Amino acid sequence: MMRKWPIGTASQDMYVGLTWGTRLAAARAHRGLTLDALGAKLDPPRTRKDISAMEHGRRGLSVELCAQLADALDCDRCWLAGW
């Protein structure tokens, strides 16, 4: 099984100690998605305002939302959550 980004990549260590919102922004940028595009991939869809609030730490993260975001961004779920 192939590891999901950034696990096992050279960039993995540069994200140590960052908040989950910063990791979310980094993963979104890595995939080249806009706030709107990422929000549209979620169920139910989220607005750009929602995604921005998550990235800036103004909105919390549930296990279900973390899984949806990680899948939409094709990144490791535990890494995204900061575990």
C-alpha positions in Angstrom: 0.0 0.0 0.0 1.3 3.4 -1.0 1.7 6.0 1.8 -0.4 9.1 1.5 1.2 12.6 1.4 3.3 13.7 3.2 4.2 10.5 5.0 7.4 9.1 3.7 8.3 12.3 1.7 11.1 14.7 2.3 8.6 17.4 3.2 7.1 15.3 6.1 9.4 16.8 8.8 8.7 20.4 7.9 5.2 20.1 9.2 6.1 18.9 12.7 4.5 21.0 15.5 2.0 22.8 13.2 -1.7 23.1 13.9 -4.2 21.0 12.0 -5.4 24.1 10.3 -1.9 24.9 9.0 -1.6 21.3 7.8 -5.0 21.6 6.1 -3.9 24.7 4.2 -0.6 23.0 3.2 -2.4 19.9 1.9 -4.9 22.0 0.0 -2.1 24.1 -1.5 -0.2 20.9 -2.4 -3.2 19.6 -4.3 -3.8 23.0 -6.0 -7.3 23.3 -4.7 -9.2 26.5 -3.9 -11.2 26.9 -0.8 -14.4 26.5 -2.9 -13.1 23.3 -4.6 -12.2 21.6 -1.4 -15.5 22.6 0.2 -17.4 21.1 -2.8 -15.6 17.7 -2.2 -17.2 17.3 1.3 -20.5 15.8 2.3 -22.4 18.0 3.0 -20.5 20.6 0.9 -18.8 23.4 2.9 -18.4 27.0 1.9 -15.1 28.8 1.4 -15.8 30.6 4.6 -16.0 27.2 6.4 -12.8 26.0 5.0 -11.0 29.3 5.8 -12.3 29.1 9.4 -10.8 25.6 9.7 -7.5 26.6 8.3 -7.3 29.6 10.7 -8.3 27.5 13.8 -11.7 29.1 14.2 -13.6 25.9 13.6 -13.0 22.5 15.2 -12.3 19.1 13.6 -14.4 16.0 14.1 -13.2 12.5 13.3 -15.6 12.3 10.4 -14.6 15.7 9.0 -11.0 14.8 9.3 -11.5 11.6 7.3 -13.5 13.5 4.6 -10.8 16.2 4.3 -7.9 13.7 4.2 -9.7 11.7 1.6 -10.5 14.8 -0.5 -6.9 15.9 -0.3 -5.4 12.4 -0.6 -3.3 12.9 2.5 -2.8 10.8 5.6 -5.6 11.2 8.1 -3.5 11.0 11.3 -1.0 13.5 9.9 -3.8 16.0 9.1 -5.2 15.7 12.6 -1.7 16.2 14.1 -1.5 12.8 15.8 
